[in-house]
Amino acid sequence: MADHRTETTQRSDAAAGAASLKALQAPFKEKYRSDPAAARLTLRARGRASGLSCKVETGRALVEAGLHAATGGDGSLACSGDMLLEALVACAGVTLRAVATAIGVTLGEVTVVAEGDLDFRGTLGIAKEAKVGFEAIRLRFEADGDASEEQWATLQRLTERYCVVLQTLRATPPVDVTLLARPAR
């Protein structure tokens, strides 16, 4: 009897979560359907470089990025490659949770792991055949929940489809780079 009540409560909580998410997102969806231009935003990251580090404003705190220990850093600063993987983990984790809520799947503990393979000879300019950047990235979810095999497959498919960072990595957009040189003061 207690198991039935727990399962019923979980279903009710999942339905309430899905309804809450739909209610939260409904005005945005309505606005963007009626005014597609309103959905187009430019996200910005900003930082200040000094010495061999760069402090990045994250909206919550200041992150100082520097050289990776494999390229001469002392390991005390965030590595931009680590930050890219952290952005992927954050986006994929939030997307997985949102998708689960939207389709009524109750998840327990979720761990998201991103791993990327680099050949630092490329970034150090010592081997022209070595790629500069990640050669491969792996994204793994370890999730607890009572979903069916079909629901797990749907969670993965929709998370992959709607994760902004993952989709950006898979379909690299054009990136314009400009260096605005100013006279030294």
C-alpha distance (Angstrom), angle and dihedral (degrees) to the residues before:
residue distance angle dihedral
M1 . . .
A2 3.81 . .
D3 3.82 90.6 .
H4 3.81 91.2 53.3
R5 3.80 91.3 49.7
T6 3.83 91.2 48.9
E7 3.81 91.4 49.4
T8 3.81 90.8 47.7
T9 3.82 90.8 48.6
Q10 3.82 90.9 49.4
R11 3.81 91.1 50.6
S12 3.78 90.0 48.1
D13 3.82 91.7 48.5
A14 3.82 90.9 48.1
A15 3.80 91.2 50.2
A16 3.80 90.9 48.0
G17 3.81 90.3 49.0
A18 3.80 91.9 50.1
A19 3.80 91.2 47.6
S20 3.80 91.0 48.2
L21 3.81 92.2 50.3
K22 3.80 91.5 47.2
A23 3.81 90.5 49.8
L24 3.80 91.0 47.9
Q25 3.80 93.3 50.3
A26 3.83 99.1 35.9
P27 3.83 97.3 87.4
F28 3.81 90.7 49.7
K29 3.78 93.3 48.2
E30 3.81 90.9 47.9
K31 3.80 92.3 48.0
Y32 3.81 93.7 47.7
R33 3.80 92.8 47.2
S34 3.79 91.5 52.4
D35 3.81 94.9 38.0
P36 3.81 111.1 26.1
A37 3.82 90.8 178.5
A38 3.82 89.5 63.9
A39 3.82 89.1 63.1
R40 3.79 92.2 59.8
L41 3.80 109.8 94.3
T42 3.76 133.6 162.3
L43 3.79 113.7 -133.9
R44 3.78 115.7 -155.8
A45 3.75 136.5 -160.2
R46 3.77 118.6 -163.6
G47 3.75 133.2 -170.8
R48 3.79 142.6 161.3
A49 3.80 118.7 -126.8
S50 3.77 121.6 -151.0
G51 3.76 129.8 157.6
L52 3.80 108.3 -21.3
S53 3.80 95.6 -31.0
C54 3.77 140.1 72.8
K55 3.80 124.5 -151.9
V56 3.79 110.5 -144.7
E57 3.79 122.6 -156.8
T58 3.78 107.4 -134.4
G59 3.78 100.7 177.7
R60 3.79 89.8 -110.4
A61 3.77 104.0 46.7
L62 3.75 143.2 -13.7
V63 3.79 115.9 -91.9
E64 3.77 118.3 -161.7
A65 3.79 113.5 -149.9
G66 3.77 125.0 -165.2
L67 3.74 144.8 151.2
H68 3.79 117.6 -38.1
A69 3.79 114.5 -115.3
A70 3.83 87.9 -112.2
T71 3.82 89.5 62.3
G72 3.79 100.8 42.2
G73 3.79 103.8 -73.1
D74 3.77 121.2 130.8
G75 3.80 94.1 -130.0
S76 3.80 94.9 -113.5
L77 3.81 95.0 106.5
A78 3.78 130.0 64.1
C79 3.78 114.6 -97.3
S80 3.80 114.8 -131.9
G81 3.82 89.5 -134.7
D82 3.80 89.6 55.9
M83 3.81 88.8 47.8
L84 3.81 90.9 53.6
L85 3.81 90.2 52.7
E86 3.82 90.0 44.7
A87 3.82 89.6 52.7
L88 3.81 89.2 51.2
V89 3.81 91.8 49.1
A90 3.82 92.0 47.8
C91 3.80 94.7 47.7
A92 3.81 94.5 43.4
G93 3.81 92.4 47.0
V94 3.80 93.8 49.9
T95 3.81 91.0 44.3
L96 3.82 92.7 49.9
R97 3.81 91.1 50.8
A98 3.82 92.6 46.9
V99 3.80 92.4 48.4
A100 3.81 91.3 47.5
T101 3.79 90.1 50.9
A102 3.80 92.3 46.9
I103 3.81 94.1 51.9
G104 3.80 94.6 40.1
V105 3.80 100.0 -109.7
T106 3.79 115.0 146.1
L107 3.77 112.0 -143.5
G108 3.76 127.5 -165.9
E109 3.77 120.5 -165.8
V110 3.80 115.4 -5.4
T111 3.79 125.0 -168.2
V112 3.79 119.4 -171.7
V113 3.79 119.3 -164.0
A114 3.80 127.2 -173.7
E115 3.78 121.0 -172.3
G116 3.78 126.1 -175.9
D117 3.78 130.5 -169.0
L118 3.81 118.1 -139.6
D119 3.78 134.5 178.5
F120 3.79 103.1 -151.3
R121 3.81 90.8 -161.9
G122 3.81 86.2 79.4
T123 3.79 97.2 54.9
L124 3.81 91.0 42.6
G125 3.81 90.0 53.1
I126 3.79 95.1 -126.8
A127 3.81 99.6 119.4
K128 3.79 120.6 36.5
E129 3.81 91.1 -161.9
A130 3.82 91.2 57.3
K131 3.78 113.0 94.0
V132 3.79 119.0 -121.7
G133 3.79 104.5 -132.0
F134 3.76 136.0 19.8
E135 3.79 115.8 -24.5
A136 3.81 92.4 -165.2
I137 3.79 137.1 -0.1
R138 3.78 125.7 -159.9
L139 3.81 123.6 -162.7
R140 3.80 119.3 -164.8
F141 3.78 132.2 -178.3
E142 3.79 122.7 -158.8
A143 3.78 106.0 -169.4
D144 3.79 135.9 171.3
G145 3.76 118.0 -148.8
D146 3.77 145.5 115.4
A147 3.78 96.7 -107.2
S148 3.77 123.7 141.2
E149 3.79 120.5 -114.7
E150 3.81 88.4 -102.6
Q151 3.82 92.0 51.5
W152 3.84 91.5 50.0
A153 3.81 89.0 51.8
T154 3.80 90.7 48.7
L155 3.81 91.1 48.6
Q156 3.79 91.3 53.3
R157 3.81 94.8 43.9
L158 3.82 94.4 48.6
T159 3.79 93.7 42.1
E160 3.79 89.5 53.4
R161 3.79 90.7 46.9
Y162 3.81 97.2 49.5
C163 3.82 103.3 33.9
V164 3.82 103.9 110.4
V165 3.81 96.5 -159.0
L166 3.81 93.7 46.4
Q167 3.80 92.7 48.6
T168 3.81 90.7 47.3
L169 3.79 91.0 52.9
R170 3.81 91.8 47.3
A171 3.80 96.5 46.4
T172 3.77 103.8 31.2
P173 3.80 110.9 -151.6
P174 3.79 121.6 -143.5
V175 3.80 110.7 -85.6
D176 3.79 120.1 -155.3
V177 3.79 115.0 -152.5
T178 3.79 123.3 -161.7
L179 3.78 129.3 178.2
L180 3.80 111.5 -158.2
A181 3.78 104.5 -160.6
R182 3.80 117.4 -158.0
P183 3.78 127.4 -172.9
A184 3.80 113.5 -97.9
R185 3.79 114.5 -101.5
